């Protein structure tokens, strides 16, 4: 079984979120200030989680590469 590229899942999730956000914005509805703040805060939270997961994945791959695991190192 071939190893998956580390960022594929994260890019897929970000793409799905972007499409969902575009559809949410495209549908007309009355906008209130509280709803705008909720959407803004949820977007900030999602961005923070995505950045954290990306950082953790890079750290894990770097640690594995430093320990000599071939799957986490660049080909020579």
C-alpha positions in Angstrom: 0.0 0.0 0.0 1.4 3.3 -1.0 1.8 6.1 1.6 -0.5 9.0 1.3 0.8 12.5 0.7 0.7 14.3 4.1 -1.3 17.3 3.1 -3.9 15.7 0.9 -6.5 15.2 3.6 -6.0 18.7 5.0 -6.3 20.3 1.5 -9.5 18.3 0.9 -11.0 19.5 4.1 -10.1 23.1 3.4 -11.6 22.8 -0.1 -14.8 21.3 1.2 -15.0 24.1 3.8 -14.4 26.7 1.2 -17.2 25.3 -1.0 -19.6 25.1 2.0 -18.8 28.7 2.9 -19.4 29.9 -0.7 -22.7 28.1 -0.8 -23.7 29.5 2.6 -22.9 33.0 1.5 -24.6 32.6 -1.9 -28.0 31.7 -0.3 -29.8 35.0 0.6 -31.0 35.3 4.1 -31.4 38.2 6.6 -28.0 38.9 8.2 -27.9 39.8 11.8 -24.8 41.1 13.7 -24.8 38.0 16.0 -24.9 35.6 13.1 -22.0 37.5 11.4 -20.0 37.2 14.6 -20.8 33.5 14.9 -19.7 32.8 11.3 -16.5 34.9 11.9 -15.6 33.1 15.1 -16.2 29.6 13.7 -14.1 30.5 10.7 -11.3 31.7 13.0 -11.5 28.5 15.1 -11.4 26.3 12.0 -8.4 28.1 10.7 -6.6 27.7 14.0 -7.4 24.0 14.1 -6.2 23.5 10.5 -2.9 25.4 11.2 -2.4 23.4 14.4 -2.9 20.0 12.6 -0.6 21.0 9.8 2.1 22.0 12.3 1.7 18.8 14.2 1.9 16.7 11.0 5.1 18.6 9.9 6.7 18.1 13.3 5.9 14.4 13.3 7.3 13.9 9.8 10.4 15.9 10.8 10.9 13.8 13.9 10.4 10.5 11.9 12.8 11.7 9.2 15.5 12.6 11.8 15.1 9.1 13.3 15.8 7.5 9.9 12.4 6.3 8.8 12.5 6.1 5.0 8.8 6.9 4.5 9.3 10.4 6.1 12.5 11.4 4.3 13.1 12.9 0.9 14.4 10.6 -1.9 18.1 11.0 -2.7 
